[in-house]
Amino acid sequence: MSLVICSNQDSDAEAVTQKQSIFKPYSFRNALSSTYTIPKNSQVALQSVKYNLNGTFSISGNSYVLYQYYGETIDADVDETIQTNSTATPIRTPILDSDNDEVVELTAEELATQLQSQMNKYMFHPNLKDLVTVLVKRDATTNEFEGFVIKYDQYNDANTTIPATSSAEDLNYNIRITGDEDWTYDGSTGTFTSGEDPLYPQAIILPEYPLSAQNGSFVVDFSDANTSFVDWGVGLSRYTQTFDESGTFQPPYYSEELSGENVPNEDFFYDYVVCGKSGVLKVYHTPCDSASLLPDGNNALRSVELDYSGYDVALNYNLTTNASSFEKVKFTLTGQQLTIQMIDAGDRVYDLYSYNSSRVNASQVKAVSQPIWNLYPVLYIEADEFSFGNTLVIEQFTACLNLQTWRHDRPDSSYYQNCEIKNNLDRCEEIEMRAWNDQNEAGRDGYITYADIKTGSNRVIDLENYLIFEPSEVYSPSTGANTSRLLGFTDSPTNNYDYGTSPTDTTTTRIFTSTTVPKLLSTKSMFVRLDNFTQQSTNARQGNRSNIIAHLPRFDGQVETGRIYHEPKSLIFLDLNNSNEMKINSFDISFCYSNEQYVTALTGQSVVALYFRQKPS
């Protein structure tokens, strides 16, 4: 029997994690000055081990998850549920996007950077996207690590932009095109011009940037099309890449059959539209309606005509005579509330529709819910070989210009796109089939009040930011949330934030701060390998032979930073399978995870004591 002590260096004084050469704390070689002889038929076991965790976080693919929720507060005490009283759903946010077992070792600063990137990736509201920041919180005097600070800011600039020429996409073909002989769009002037193709109405969407929900406005001059007595439409819509049998781009749970004649034209989809239809001013939107179901008994989105009586414009206003000389239509988005106005030749403004929670559903358009957070301009002109060349002109569009390196058709561009590309549109359908979006319900105000902009100094959209670190029955689904300890938040779900103050933060910044100091530790199991010997073990997870000789189990409350010691209660001896004596010149030691990846979170001195013996007869 003999004991062999192996170490990468003499002490913990030198604590360089990624030390180069053969003396790294997680992989080192001890060369011998003379040959060491191991008798035949010997065995080896781990006697004890000492190592140092350097205060990094060890994260593998999908091992840590939180959820972001941006919507209405749910009061479970009065029987409210997310399915009836919310326009949103929690958004799963993994700290690391990966389907493999690769482990990433991150310092506190690196984890903050990674978390910030992921939270921006999965925060789909366009006024918040790319405005999430995550910082490390440290003691001002000692600089000791105290947790994290998560900040949500909101874009509220009123800068006007006109969608670029290249952003125009046709809504009537089952392939995406950006302009052809049937129509033209000029982004320098905002002018959409109809062509002479009689087969399709010309309808386009302009998804360069979404409309801002911080009083974002969209103004279009329709006078040319209207005075030519052709049907036209100006609206807002989500972007969808799914098309039906006829080639019309629309959600798969939208029904043309149920919509019937309540459309400007059945060959293009919209969420909201103001149109001139056969010389009459119409407003349509696309909620669901449980009073009119599909043949299979399922509900679906359908186009519904809005009763806009009671405002400044007479219902079914005659656009042919156009006694009020209306020339423009204006949409304004304030939180979840959409205001629609008509503007006459003297730039006087008339309300066509504005949100009023006391009005019945027939006089209320649907709320801007999570699937349609991203709304883009839609323009439509009916044309044929005898009547074409008519125009609609965009005069104003207040876009979310905070979006960085952004494309409308990527899975991280919007919640709807994320679900569509990942074949999870049933999640969007569930939200849009909720009772508050049902045209058959007596009043949506019994479920939700459409969010406005808060008054006072903190002029944010009046929806709540919640962070979900552990599974919640109220804010569901939030399966797999497990980051309370990692990030240092004791409450979950939590909307316990403070507003920023100038000049440090803007007054629209909501700030979450860790309530406890997170443990800088790894929850991954570690193993010790003896790399240059002939013992045999099998890593079944990897499906191959391994040089692992022992497992270093970890238990809550036991594994933190600094020096850690482990001594097995019972020695597990592995055969070296040596029928003859072995002459050894070195001992090669390493620490690994279950996927055989080095544990680079180690620092300073690592010590491994090996126990050799001849196999008992």
N, C-alpha and C positions, 0 to 999 in steps of 0.2 A: 504494500500500500504506500502511496505517496501523495503529497499535496503540492500543487503547482500554482503559484501566485502570478497572475498576469495583470499588467497595467499599461496604460498608454503614456503616462507621465508620472512624475514624482509626487505632485500635489495638485490641489485645486487653485493654486495661486494664478496659474495661467488658465483663463476661462474662455478661450477662443472656440466658438462653436464649430465653425467649418475649417478647423486647422487642416492644412494640407499635409502631404506626405503619408507615412504609414503609422502615424500616431494620432489619428483622429479619435475623439472620444467614443464614437460609434463604430469604428473599424480600425483596428491596430494590429501590429505584428510585434512580438517579442522574440528577437533573435538570440540564440544561446551562444555563449563563448566556447562551450564544449558540447559534444553530442550527448543527448539525453536518451537513455535506453528504456523502452517500455517492454516488459515481458510479454511473451506470447499469450494469446487468449485473455487479453485484458479488457477492462471495462472503464468507462468514464462517467462521472456525474458532476453536476454543479454543486459545489459546497456552499458558496455564498457569492453575492455580487453587491457592488456599490456603484451608483452612478449619480449624475446631476442632471436634473431637468432645468433647462435654461430660461424658463419663463416664456415659452412660445405656445401657441395654440396649434394642435395637430388636427387637421380637418381633412376628411376624405369626401368623395363625391356623395352629395345628398345626405351626409351624416348630420348636418345641422340645418334646421329649417325654422323660419319665422313666417308670419303672415302679416300683410299690410291690408288694412281695411280703411276705406274712405267713403263714408256714407252716413246714414242716419244712426243715432244712438238707439239701441234696442232696450226697452224697459220690460224685462221678463216678469217683473212683479205685477204688471197689469196685463199679462198674457200677450205681450207683443212678441213677435218672432221675426227673424230675418226674412222669412219667406213672405210675410204679409206687410211688414212695416219698413222695408228697406229697398232702395233701388240699387243696391250693391251686394257684393259678396267678397269674403276674404281672398286675397291674392297670395298664393303660395310663393315664397321667396327663399330659395335655397342659398346658403352662403357661398356654396361652390357648385357650379353646374358641371357635373361629371357623372358618368354611369359606371366608371371603373373604381377600383379600390385604391388608386394612387393617393398617398397621403401628402398633404401640403403643410409645411411648418411655417407659421406666420407669427411675427412679432405683433405686439398690440397695434402699432402703427400700420403694419401691413394688413392686419385683420380689419382695421377701420377703413382702409382704402378698398379692400375687397367687398366689405359689406356695403359701402357707399355705391360701388359699381352695381351690385346686385339689386339694391333697393331702387336705384334709378331705372334699372332694366325692367323691373316688374311693377313700378309705380306708373300705371298707364294713363292716369288723368293728365291731359296735355298741359294744364297750368301748373302741375307739380313735377312733371317728369324732367329729369336732368337738374333738378333744383334741390335734391336731397343731399345733404352733406353729413358725414360721420367723422367725428374727431375723438381723439384720446383725451380723457380727463385725467389730469395729474395734479397733485398737491402743489400749490403755488410756492411753498417754501422748500419742501423736501424733494419735489419732482416725482414722488412715488405714484405709481399707477393706481387710479381710483375707478376706472371704468370707461364708459363711452358716452358721448353726447351725439344724439341724432337730431338733425334739424330738417324740417320741411318748410321750404319757402314757397311762395306762389308768384307766378308771373302775372303782373297786372299793368304792364305798359299798354298804351293805347296807340302804338305805331300801326299805321295802315300800310298794307302791301297789296299788290294786285298779283294773283297767281300767275306764274310764268307760263309762257307759251308751251313749253315742253311738258307741263304738268297735265294738260288736257287729255282725258281718256274717254273713249266712246262707251256708252252704256247699253248699246243695242247689238253688239256683236259678241260671239262667244270666243273671240280672241281680243286681247287688249290692243288698241291702236291709239295713236296720239295725233290724230288729224289725217284726213284724206280728202278726196274730191267732193265728199258729201257735205263737209262743213269745214270751217276754219276758225281758229281762235288765235287772237293776237294779244299776248300778255302785255305788250307795251302800252296798249290802249284799253285792255280789258274787254275787247269786243269779240263776241261770238256771232258768227255769220252762218246762216243756213245755206245748204247746197240744194241741188235740184233732184236728188235721188228720191223717187216717190215711194220706195219700198219701206223705208224706215223713217220714223220721226227722228230728227236730230237732237240727241240728248247727250250731254257730257258731264263728267264730274272732274273737279279740279283739286286733287288731293296733295297739293304741294305742302300745305300746313293746315292744321285744324283751326277752327274758330275758337277764339279765346272766350272762356266762360266768365271772365272779369269784364263784363259790359262790352264784349266783342260785338261789332256790328258788321253787317253785310248789306250793301246797297247796290241795287241794279236798276238801270234805266231801261224800261220795257216799251217806251213810247213808239219806237220804230215798228216793232212787231205788232203792237196793238193797233196802230193806225193803218196797218196793212191787212187787218182783219184775219190774222192767222192765230191759231192757238199757240200759247206760249206758257212757260212755267219757270219759276225761280224758286229754288229750294235748298235744303240742306240734307245731307245723307251721310251715313257711314260708308266706308269703302268695303266692298265685298268682292271676292274673287270666285265665288260660287255662282254658277248660272243654271237656269232651268232648261227644260227640253227645247224651248224656243230660242235659247241663247241669251236670255235676259239675265243680267247680273242682279242677284237678290239673295237674301237669306233663304235657306232651304225650308224654313218654317214660316215663310210668307206665302199667302194664297192669292193668286189672281182670281180664282173662281169665287172666293168669298168677297173679294173687293168689288166685283161686278162693275157697275158704271161709275163708282165713286173714285175715279182716277182721271187725271188729265189725259193719260194715254197708258194703255196696259203694257207697253213695251219698255218701260224703264222703272226702276225702283227709287224710292226716296223715303226719308223719314218725315220730312215736312216739306210742303210745297204750296206756294201761292200761284194761281194760274188764271189765265184768261181762257175759258172753255166755251166755245160757241158764243162768244161775246159776253159771257157772264163771269164775274169775279168769284172764284172758288178758292177754298183753303182745304187741304187734305193733310192727314197725318196717318201713321200706321201703328195703332195699338192692337191689342187682341180683342176678341169679343166672344164671350162664352155663350151668347144667345144664338150664335151662328157657327156651328161646328162643321168640320170636315166630314165626309161620308164615313170615315173610320172612327168618328167620335172624338177626335183630337182637336184642340184649339190651335189657332195659328194667327200670325199677324195678318192684318187686312187693312186696306186703305179705307179711311172713314172721313166723311165730309164734316167739317167744323161748322157749327151754327155760330156765326160771328155777329148775330144781332145783339143790340144793346150797347154797341160801341159807336164810333163816329161814322161808320160807313154802313149804309143800308144793306141788309141781307140780299144776296143775289144782285149786287150792283151791276148795272148795265155798262159794260165797257165799250160797247159799240157807240153809244151816244156820249159816254164819259163826261157827264155834266160837271163833275168836279175837276176835270182836267188832270186826272192822276197820270203821272209819268214814271214814278219810281216806287219800288217796294223795298222796305228796310226790315231786316231781322236784327234783333238785339238779344244776346244771350247773357243773362245775369244769373250765375249759379246754375240752377236747373230750370229757370224760368225763361221762356221764350216770349218776346214781345214782337208783334208784327205791325208795321205801320205803312200807310200809303202817303206818298209825297206828291203834291201837285206841282203845276208849272211855276208857281210862285214860291216853291220850297216850303210851303206850309205842310205841317205834319198832322196826320189823322190816325187815330188808333183803330186798327182792324181787329187786333186781339191782344190782350195782356192777361197775365195770370191773376185769377181771383179764386181763392179756395172755396168760396161759397157757391160758385157756379156749378151746375150739373155737368156730368161728363160730356154730354153732347156739345157743350160750349167750352170745353177745356181740351187743349192738346196734351199729349203724353209728356211726362217728365223726361228730362235728359238723364237717362240711367247709364249704368256702367258699360253696357254694350255699345252705346252711342255717345260716349264721352267725346270721341273724335268725330266732329261734323265738318263736312267739306261742301263747297258750293256745287250746286247742280243747276244747269241751264238747259232749257228745252224749247225748241221751235218746231212747229208742224210745217212741213214743206212738201211741195210736189214739183213736177216739171214746169208748172205754170206760175207757181208762187214760191219764190225762193230769194235768197239774198237779203233776208231780213236779219235784224240784229237785236241782241241784248248786250248791254254794256255795263260791266262791273265798275262802279265808281269808288267803292270802299270795301275793304275786307280787313278786319282786325285779327291777325293770326297770332298763334303762339310761337313767337320767334325765339323762345328759349330752347327749343329742341335742337340738340347737337348731333351731328353725324347721323341724321334721322332719315328714314325712308318709310313711306306710308304702307308699303306692302311687306314689311318684315314682321316676324312674330313678336318683336319687342316694340312695335310701333303703337299698338292699341290693344285693349283687352279683346275686342272682337277678332282682330287679326291673329292674335295669339291663339285663341280658341279655334279659329277657322283653319289655320295652318297645321295645328296639332290635332285636328279632328275631334275637338271637344266643344263643338257648337251647342251641344245639349246644355252646357252651362249658361250660355247666353240665352238660349231658349227658356230655361227655367226662370231666369230673371224677368224676361219680357212677358212671361205668362202669369206673373203674379197679379194678385187682385187689384192693386192700385193702377195697373195698366189695362184693366179689363173695361171695355166700353159698356159692358152690361151691368157694371156695378153702379149703384145710385150716385155715389160721389167718391172721388179719390181722396178727399180730405179726411175720410174716415180711417185711412191707412197712413198717408204721408202728407206732409206739407212741403211743397216744392221749395228747395233751398234758394235763398236770396244771397245777397252780399251783406255781411255783418255791418252794422253801423258802429260809430265810435272810432277809436284809434286803430283797432285791429280789423281792417277791412278785408277779411278773407271770405271765401265762399263758405256759407254756413252749413258745411258738412264736417263731420268729425274724423280726425285721424286717430285710428286705434292701432296699436302694435300688439300682436298676439304671439306670445312666446311659449305658451302651453296650450294643448287642445281645449277648446271652449264649446260648451253645448249651446250657448246663445249665439256667438259669432262663429257659425259653422258654414261650410266645412273648414276645419283647421287641423285636420289629422296630421300627426307627425311633428307638430310644433314642439321644439325642445331646446330653446336657446335662452331660457331664463337665467340659468347659472352662468352660461358662457358669456352673456352680455351684461349681467349684473342687474337685472330687473326683477323685483320680487312680485310685482302685480302683473297679472295677465288675465284678460285683455286690459290694456291701459290706454287711457287718453289723458294721463296726468302729464301735461306739458305746460310750459311757460311760453309767453310770447316774447319775441326779441324786442330789444330797445336800441335805438340809434345811439352812437354810430356803429356799435358792435354788430348788430343784426337789424334787419328791417322789421317793422311792426307787423308784417305778414308772416313772420317766421315762427313756427311752432317748434319748441325745443324739448326733447325728451332727454333725461339724464339718468344714468345708472343709479340705482338706489343702494346697491351693495357693491363691494369690490369683487369683480370676477376672479375666479381661480385660474391662474395661468397654468393650465395642465392639459394633458392629453388623455382622452378616454380610450385611446387605442391600446390594445394589449401589445406587450413587448415580449421578444424572445431573444435568447442568447444562442449564437452559433459558434461552433468550433470548426473553422472552415478548412483546415488542412489535415484533418484526420479521416479515418475510414469508418467511423460510426455511421449507422443508417437510421434515418427517421423519414417519415413520409408526411408531406404537407398536402393533406387531402384537398384543402381549399384550392390550392394551385394545381393539384393533380400530378405532382412529381416528387422526386427524392429531395431531401433537404439535409442540411448540416445542423439543424436546430438540436440543441441538447437540453433546453429547459425553457419553461414558460415563466414570465414574471407577471403574476396576476396583479390587477389593480382594483382597489376598492374605494368607494366614495369616502372622503374624509381622510384618506391615507396618502394619496399621491398628490403632492403639491410641488412647488418649486424647491430647488436646493438639493442637498444630499439625501439620497434615498438608499436604504439598505434592504436587502432581501436574503433570507436564508431558508431554504426548504425544510419543512418539518421532517419529511422523509426523502432520502436521496433516491433518485431514479437513475439506475445504472444502465448505460447503453453499451452493447458489445462493440468492440473495435474490430472484431472479425480478423484479427491478426494471428495467423497460424504460426508465425515466426516472430522473433523480436523485432521491434521497430526502433530505428535510429532517428531521433527527432532533432532538428536544428532550429526550429522556431515554433511558436504558437500563434496562430492567426485567429483573432477573436472579433466578432461583430455583433451588433444589436439590430434587430429587424422587427418589422410588423408582420402580420399574418400573410401579407402578400410578398414577403421577402424584401421589401423596400427598407433601406437604411433608416434608422431613427435619428435623423439629423438634429432633433431637439436636444441632444445631449451636449454637455459642455464640461470643461475641466477634466478631472481625473476619473477614469472608469477603472474599476478593479474587479477581476473575476478570479475566484479560487476554484480550481479544478481538483477533483479527487479521483485518482487512478487506483485500480486494484485488479488482481487476477480474478477471472471468473470463478466463482465457487464450484467445486466439483459436485 
